[in-house]
Amino acid sequence: MIRMSNIHKYFGDLHVLKGVSLEVKKGEIVSIIGPSGSGKSTFLRCMNQLEKIDKGVVEIEGMVVEAAGDVTEKVTAFPKDVRATYRKMGMVFQNFNLFPHMTVLGNVIEAPMTVNKTDKVAAIEIAEQQLAKVGLLDKIDAYPSKLSGGQRQRVAIARALAMKPEIMLFDEPTSALDPELVGEVLEVIKKLAADHMTMLVVTHEMSFARELSHRIVFMDEGEIIEECPPQQFFEAPSHARVKLFLEKML
């Protein structure tokens, strides 16, 4: 479903991603783990064009949607197809990114109406469905400032789901939350997993990664140094750097 091949990304002289490659199949849940500054979030942002790659190839559903640098592949999709393909991705950020001047309903209906040209009545119906899914239908008229961090993150998930994505990207969705609020967000993600949603999750929640992931990807200093099923990752990692990381985290 997604194939990232030999992805390089620079910020000035800083080489953040150093030839990262990853393939994700439909229905897979892949957790991306690693120390801060390892390139995890940048890699996720390159996946949906929030950051432009400097070298490498991005393929989604068999179409080359981005190719940069010294590569032989060329973009095979028309611009309108690229835009439509990227709309199949929903992304949830660690700091919520809600519009503070809009109610919960306003935040959730904005993208379907603006991007998908959904009429307001239909957009409201979609919003109500998604807010019910994340357990926040009773907060539909509230403003973000009146919500807890966990509630705001669940609104952000509902907002992403309102676009009817086929792939969900989560960039450390619980890192900005107080510990007692983490569980309510992870519970929503677990429900998406039960619905077989394709997901990539950058996370420090080891128990979540162990329980729900099909694969664990460990990144360090801009490279993937371990990629394997959760049981192998947590019980018999092959790389010394992973063993050291897990000793500190667990």
N, C-alpha and C positions, 0 to 999 in steps of 0.2 A: 504493500500500500504506500509506504514511504521508503525511499532509498536515498540516503545521504552518502555521497562518495567523495573521499579525499578533501574534506572541507577545511579550508584555511581562512582565518580571519585575523586581521591586524587592526589595532587601534594605535595609529602612529607607528612607533617602532616596536610596540608590544605585540608579540605573536601569541594571540589568545587561543586560537584553535590550530592545531598542527597536524592536519591530515586526518581528521576524524571521519570515520565511516560507520554507518549504522543502517540496518534495514528493519522495518517494523511491519508486521503482517496484520491484516484485518482482524480485529478482535483481540489483539495482543495488548497486554499491560506491561510496559517497560518502565522500571524505576531507574532514574539516573542519580547516582550517589557520588559524593566526593567532597574533599575539603573546600572551604571558601576560596574563590579565586581560581578554581580548576577549569573554568570554561563551561560549566553546566548550563547556566542561564543563557549565555551567549549562543551556545549550540541550539538551544530551544528557540531562541529569537531568530536565528538564521533559518530555522526550519519553516517559519511562516513569513519571512521577508521583513520582519521588524529590524533586522540587520542584514545588510547586503554582504554576501560572501566575496572574498577576494580571489579564491580559487576553489574549484570543485564543481560538483553536479548535484542538483536536487531533482529527484523524480518523485512524482506523486501519481498513483494509479497508472503507472506505465508511461506518463508524459514527462519529458524533461521540461521543467518549468523555470529552471535557472541553471546557467552554466557560465563559469567565469574562469579567467586565468588561462593557463596553458593546458587546455583540454581539447579532446577531439570531438566530444559530444556537442551538439547544438540544441538550442531550445526548439522543441517540436510542437509546442502548443501555441495557438493564436492568443494574442493578449486577452481577449474576452474569456477564453478558456482558462487562462492562468488565473484571472480574477475569480472566476467561478470556482476553480479548484481550491484556491486559498480560502474562499468563503466556507468550505467544508471543514475548516479548522476552527475550533473554539479555543480561546486561551484565557487562563485565569492567572492573575498576577499576585505576587505576595502582598502588595499594598492596596488591593481591591480596585483602585482606579474608578470608583463610582463618581458620578456627577453630583456634587453636594447640593446644587440648587434644584435637583429633581427628586421627586418621590421615588420610592421603590418601583412603583409601576412605570414612572417616566423613564427610569434607568433601563428597565427591561424591554420596553417597547421601542426605544429610540433606534436601535440598529435594524430591527426588522422593518420599521417604517422607512428609515432613511436609505438603507442599503438594499433591502429586498423589495422595497416599494409595497410592502404589505399594508392594506388599509387598516385604519385604527381599530375598528371593531374586531377584526381578525387578530390583530397584534395583541389586543387586550386579552382575548381568549387564550392565545399562546402563553402570554405572561402569567395568567392565572394558573394554567396547567403547570408551568415550570416552577412557579412559586409554591404551589401545593406540593410538588415533588421534593422541594428542599425544606418544606415545613414552615414557610413564611407567608402564607396567603393572608394571615391576619395582620401583616405589616405592610400591606400593599400601598397604604396612603402615608406611611411614615417616611421621614427624610433620613439619609444616612447618618447624620449626627445623632439621631435618637436610637441608633442600633448599636449592639455590641460588636466587637471585632468579628466574632464568629458569625453573627447574623449578616454583617456586611459582606463577608466572604461568600456566604451562601447566596446572597443576592447576586454577587458577581458570577457565581456558577449558573444561576438561573438565567442571567443575562446572556451568558455564552450559549446555554442550551436553547434559548429562544431563537437562535439562528439555525437551529437544526443541524448541528455539525455531525460529521461522521468520525472526526478525530478530535480528542480533547488534549490540550497541552496545559499542564499545571506547573507553574514556576514557583516552587517552595510555597504552596498555598497556605501552610500553617505557620510559617516562620515569624509572622508579625503578630501572632496571637498569644494571649496568655495561656499557660498550660491547660487550664480547666476548660478552655474553649476549643482546643484542638480536636477533641473527639467528635463534636457535632459536625465539623467540616469533613473529617475523614469518613464519617458515617454516610454522608452524601456521596462521596467518591466511591465508597463500597457499593452503594446502590447502582451507580453507573457501571461498575464492574460486573454486577449481577445481570445487567442488561447487555453485556458483551460490547460495551463501548471501547473502541480503540483509544488507548491513553498512553501518554508519556508524562511521567511525573518526576520532576526534580524535587527531591525530598531529603530531609534528615530524619524522618520518622522510620526507624529501622523495623519496628514491629509491623507497620503498614506494608513496607516493602517486602518483608518476608512472607506476609500472609497473602497478599493479592497479586504480586508480580509474577508474570511468566518468566521474565528475565531481569537480572540486575546488571546495569552498566556502571562501572566505576571509572570515573575520570580523575586525572591528576595532571596538573601543569599542561593543560590543553590537549591531552591525549586520552584515549580509552586504553586502560591497562588491564582491565578484566571484564569479561562479559560471559555470564553463565546463569543457570537456574538458581533461584534463591537458596535452596538447600546446600548446593555446592558453595555458593558465595559465603554463606554464614558459617558453614561447618568445615569446609576444606578449600579455602581460597588458595590459588596457586602463586599469587604475587605477594611478596613480603610487605609491600606498601599497603596492600589491602588488609593484611593481618594486623599491622600497626594501627591502621585507622579503626578497625573493628574493636581492638583492645581498648582504645580510648572512648569509643562511642558506646560500647556495651559494658 
